[in-house]
Amino acid sequence: MSRTKTKSGEINFYLRYSYDSGAEERKRKIRKAIMPIGIVVVAFLIVFAYFTIPALMKKSEMQNYKDYATNPTTLQQYNDAKGLVAERNEKSDRLKEYNNLLASIASMPKASEAVMLEVENSLSGATATSYSFEAGTGTLAVLVKSSSVTTLPIIVTKLKETGTFRTVTYKGYEGSDGKYTTTITCQYKYNME
């Protein structure tokens, strides 16, 4: 049987005749009875999903971390990286030691040409026959040969007056008849600490 559409303002008597008000009432009662249960079930599912889905995701994530952490390849890579870090730290410490040593060496006094020229100018007619320099202690030892004993204290005084040395000392002299030798020890103005 074909149904025809009604135009506005027309009445379809067949639809009105086949209308069962009791069936509509039954449907409404079923909906009224099922609706609260459905709402409770949907609310329960939402709450269950709200708490369960993040827990499942976290559990899956933890399992992924565990799998990653216990993977032999990962453990080997970790041990390799740990070894490289230890090697890097050792090299870094060694580099710091070398830099400290270089800084220490750079701050040590040097027997420069200017210093040696000051020593030569302070000799007052005597001659220096040899020099020895110890950078670690900042000590310059000059072996001096002089024709007069009186020039030795003058040489010591002139070396002190240069301002380059903290102390200038000599422990007597050797020789006689115009051939005197002594070792003059000059300590640089340098703090060893």
GIGI-V480820 format. One record per pair of residues at least 12 apart in sequence whose ideal C-beta (glycine too) atoms are under 10 Angstrom apart, sorted by the first residue. I is the first residue (numbers start at 0). J is the second residue. Records with the same first field share a line. If there is no record, write none. Layout:
I = J / J
This chain:
0 = 13
2 = 14
103 = 135 / 191
104 = 134 / 135
106 = 189 / 190
107 = 133 / 134 / 135 / 136 / 137 / 187 / 189 / 191
108 = 132 / 133 / 134 / 135 / 136 / 137 / 138 / 139 / 163 / 164 / 186 / 187 / 188 / 189
109 = 132 / 134 / 137 / 187
110 = 130 / 131 / 132 / 133 / 134 / 137 / 139 / 185 / 187
111 = 163
113 = 163
114 = 132 / 139 / 161 / 163 / 164 / 185 / 187
115 = 127 / 130 / 132 / 139 / 141
117 = 157 / 158 / 160 / 161 / 162 / 163 / 164 / 185
118 = 130 / 139 / 141 / 143 / 154 / 157 / 158 / 161 / 163 / 164 / 183 / 185
119 = 141
120 = 157 / 158 / 161
121 = 141 / 143 / 153 / 154 / 155 / 156 / 157 / 158 / 159 / 160 / 161 / 167 / 183 / 185
122 = 141 / 143 / 144 / 145 / 150 / 153 / 154 / 157 / 158 / 183
123 = 143 / 145 / 147 / 149 / 150 / 151 / 153 / 154 / 156 / 157
124 = 145 / 146 / 147 / 150 / 153 / 154
125 = 141 / 143 / 144 / 145 / 146 / 147 / 150 / 151 / 153 / 154 / 179 / 180 / 181 / 183
126 = 142 / 143 / 144 / 145 / 146
127 = 141 / 142 / 143 / 144 / 154 / 183
128 = 141 / 142 / 143 / 144 / 180
129 = 141 / 142 / 143 / 144 / 182
130 = 142
131 = 182 / 184
132 = 185 / 187
134 = 187 / 189
135 = 191
136 = 186 / 187 / 189 / 191
137 = 164 / 165 / 185 / 186 / 187 / 188 / 189 / 190 / 191
138 = 164 / 166 / 184 / 185 / 186 / 187 / 189
139 = 158 / 163 / 164 / 167 / 183 / 184 / 185 / 186 / 187
140 = 169 / 182 / 183 / 184 / 185
141 = 154 / 158 / 167 / 169 / 181 / 182 / 183 / 184 / 185
142 = 180 / 181 / 182 / 183
143 = 155 / 169 / 172 / 179 / 180 / 181 / 182 / 183
144 = 174 / 178 / 179 / 180 / 181
145 = 172 / 174 / 177 / 178 / 179 / 180 / 181
146 = 174 / 176 / 177 / 178 / 179
147 = 177 / 179
148 = 171 / 172 / 174 / 175 / 177 / 179 / 181
149 = 179
150 = 179
151 = 169 / 171 / 172 / 179 / 180 / 181 / 183
152 = 169
154 = 167 / 169 / 181 / 183
155 = 167 / 168 / 169 / 181 / 183 / 184 / 185
158 = 183 / 185
159 = 185
161 = 185
162 = 188
163 = 185 / 187 / 188
164 = 183 / 184 / 185 / 186 / 187 / 188 / 189
165 = 185 / 186 / 187 / 188 / 189 / 190
166 = 184 / 185 / 186 / 187 / 188
167 = 183 / 184 / 185 / 186
168 = 182 / 183 / 184 / 185 / 186
169 = 181 / 182 / 183 / 184 / 185
170 = 182 / 183 / 184
